[in-house]
Amino acid sequence: MSTPAAPAWPSSPVLVLGAGPVGQTTALLLARHGVPTVVLDRRPERDRAGSKAICQQRDVLDVWESVGAGRRIADEGVTWTTARTFHRDTELFAHTFAEPGRPAFPPFVNLSQARTEQILDERIADEALVDLRWGHDVVGVEQSADGVAVTLDGGGRVAGSFVVVCAGARGEALRELLGVTFEGTSFDDRFLICDVRADLPGWATERRFHFDPAANPGRQVLVHPCPDSTFRIDWQVPAGYDLDAETASGALDARIRAVIGDVDHEVVWSSVYRFHSRVVDRMRCGRVLLAGDAAHLVSPFGARGLNSGVADAENAAWKIAWVGRGWAPEELLESYHAERHAAARENVAVTTATMDFLVPRDAERVRARAEVLAAAATDPAARARVDSGRLAEPFWYVDSALTTADA
């Protein structure tokens, strides 16, 4: 998939720190521009369990298709067409999405992150310009005028021309090494996530959102369909929630049956997450760019995490390729920060507003939300104010220095 016309890369490879979907995409896009990469991941091997980030937007599928993976991911994924919203077990409204035109890809697909990573790994295995190395924990970063060197736990060093940090949500050490801040909010409530395999007729094309259901009073439940008769169920739970204790007591089984009914089912995977709204103050530090969850964390409602990380990768890859070949000055990298930091701030603002509706922080907001939900049963205007997540969309770079002004 490399660009045939591109001359040989004139310097050392680009280092990509982290082999999650954002790091994989970065490496594959750089290879498409004829740029070699070394991908370093601290884990000993790929974690192949769990749905994690499941919703991949159309523009992301387009990016992945450019490296030979988009069609496969789209064909394996599930696209739900109806969003049902409930309040205290009464359906408030249902919205069916109309697909405009005849695009190559659906507006989004649901597919487990584990499967997406597997497909991208297969593309990497076929790409000679990508060198993926597991068990390489980066503990130091040193920059010079013409390159970057990283130090590994154990003393080894790897030299590169640029670095893209895609180390995910647990990139605290790398952010500290780069001297960037990570300001924002962490929410006290947790979210229990279970991948449940079951035969649920009629649910395969529906997303279901429950506000204050009887089985989870005062909190929320969200159900997303995934391939292979699997459903991703998210429960908002209190800060002290203990998954192991609930599993051992049988309460988890009762919790699941309260959502799907008394049907046979299998719990494929489960986990508990704490959600954050945070963004670094700088996404470019010299020859080092930060991307994905290493640069910004948002709640998953609206699917703005992985999708915005892939947009980071697409923005970073071509700019590194152009600067590295001398086709553009190094200042082009500053536009990466300007464009993607603005996108990150917008995503934080949108998802924080959603979390404020889902988890009201004071009595006044609790009262206001209750009024909106009560009115939504009969008032279409009130339904527009019910915020269970605003779906991700590409960010418009209207304020970028690269965008030509229109009088």
Number of C-alpha atoms within 10 A of each C-alpha: 15 17 12 9 8 13 11 10 14 11 15 19 22 29 26 29 28 27 26 23 25 31 27 24 28 31 31 31 25 26 23 22 22 20 29 24 25 21 25 25 23 17 14 11 11 14 10 12 13 19 25 19 19 25 27 29 24 22 20 22 24 17 18 22 16 15 21 17 20 22 16 15 23 26 13 17 24 22 24 21 16 17 16 17 24 21 20 17 13 12 16 19 15 14 12 11 11 9 10 8 6 7 9 11 17 20 21 22 24 23 24 24 21 19 18 23 21 14 16 22 21 12 18 20 12 10 18 11 20 23 17 18 16 15 13 19 19 23 15 16 18 13 18 10 8 12 19 21 18 21 17 18 14 10 10 11 15 16 19 22 22 25 28 26 27 31 28 23 13 10 17 15 13 20 19 11 12 18 13 18 15 19 12 15 15 14 16 14 17 18 21 20 22 25 24 21 20 16 16 16 8 7 17 21 16 19 21 19 21 24 24 19 19 13 17 18 13 15 18 23 23 19 22 24 28 26 16 13 14 22 25 24 22 22 20 24 22 13 12 9 15 12 14 10 11 14 12 10 10 10 13 17 16 15 15 19 15 14 16 18 12 11 11 11 17 13 15 15 15 18 15 17 14 15 18 21 22 25 24 22 15 19 27 25 16 18 21 23 24 33 30 27 23 25 30 29 28 28 24 20 20 20 23 27 24 25 24 26 29 25 22 28 29 20 20 24 23 18 22 26 23 16 15 21 17 11 10 14 12 16 11 15 24 18 18 23 23 18 21 27 23 17 20 26 16 13 28 24 14 22 28 23 17 21 22 16 20 22 20 16 12 9 9 10 14 16 11 12 20 16 12 18 22 14 16 22 17 12 13 11 11 15 18 10 13 18 20 20 20 15 15 22 17 14 15 11 14 11 12 16 13 12 10 9 9 4 3
